[in-house]
Amino acid sequence: MDMWLNQIAIRTKPLAKQAVIKLQRLKLYVLLSRRLVPDYTVVHEEQQGAQDVLANNDPDGQAADKPAGKTTMCGLSRLTAVSGSKVLGGAWLRRHTTDDGSPFSGYWFVSLNVRTLYRRMGIGEAIVLRAMDQARVEGASELRLYASEDNHTAIALYAKLGFEEFCPPFMEKIQANHVMRCGSRLVFMRKDLARLE
């Protein structure tokens, strides 16, 4: 009996998630959800062992394969939206300065994710704004990010916050790898942090 109930739960969970996502597209949901959003804060934490995490989060898979003798500094921060002890969403702020010509030099905002039930409540926007503030405090002139071209919601959010599409140099190999793995291209965007909005 327990195995049968487990199978029902496993099969209905994706259906319930899809129903919530469809509901979240309704304008009425957006209006109501802004009023029902739980109290939360976006916490910034520096990560230890950043090079290991960067190697796992690098789209071209070559973060750890930098030539010897080059100057490289990596930093990684976790930005997490929390309500009490519950994690609502999060992302990474990646700092990578190098003189080896890497296309991933600079400040990068990566892997934004908000739990399904808390989407369309402004939490993702708050995380991006916190990343922009942190990068400004650290002296960054711009913040870069990438998203899959079929992630229309994220791209619209980034455009709303002033990010503009650009084509970084040396991205052909990275694009080809992403298309082969995921079936879609990456959209690269950047925001000039010196310009006041």
Secondary structure, 3 states (H helix, E strand, C coil): CHHHHHHHHHHHHHHHHHHHHHHHCCHHHHHHHHHHCCCCEEEEEECCCHHHHHHHHCCCCCCCCCCCCCCEEEEEEEEEEEECCEEEEEEEEEEEEECCCCCCCEEEEEEEEECHHHCCCCHHHHHHHHHHHHHHHCCCCEEEEEEECCCHHHHHHHHHCCCEECCCCCCHHHHHHHHHHHCCCEEEEEEECCCCC
